[in-house]
Amino acid sequence: MAKQSLILGFTKTVVSAPGVSSKGKSLNELPYRADELTYNKQFAAAETLLDNIEFRNRYSIVMKKEKQFYDDIKYVKMGRSPKKWTVSAIEFLPPRMILTIGGVYNGG
């Protein structure tokens, strides 16, 4: 298994009024070391000039916090690339979690 440096992007709970909290657009990024379980790059034909690229990579990460913290993962950055990728699946196997990476993250 190859080791990878990942940055996980989380939503941050924002308090909009005393006693009222909601998930805002505020994102928090944390660095992690991961074991790369599988590497799968998929080219999806598009009706545009360029094909869409999707990853189906799977990474095993040791959780630093409780499981509920990781439910708010929005994206992953791999290595030194500024590109953000969506998390399409999370599997919890304490003390580890398995992340499956999907297509490009568009801020949704």
Secondary structure as UniProt FT lines:
FT   STRAND          2..17
FT   TURN            18..19
FT   STRAND          20..38
FT   STRAND          41..44
FT   STRAND          52..55
FT   STRAND          58..62
FT   HELIX           67..72
FT   STRAND          73..78
FT   TURN            79..80
FT   STRAND          84..93
FT   TURN            94..95
FT   STRAND          96..104
//
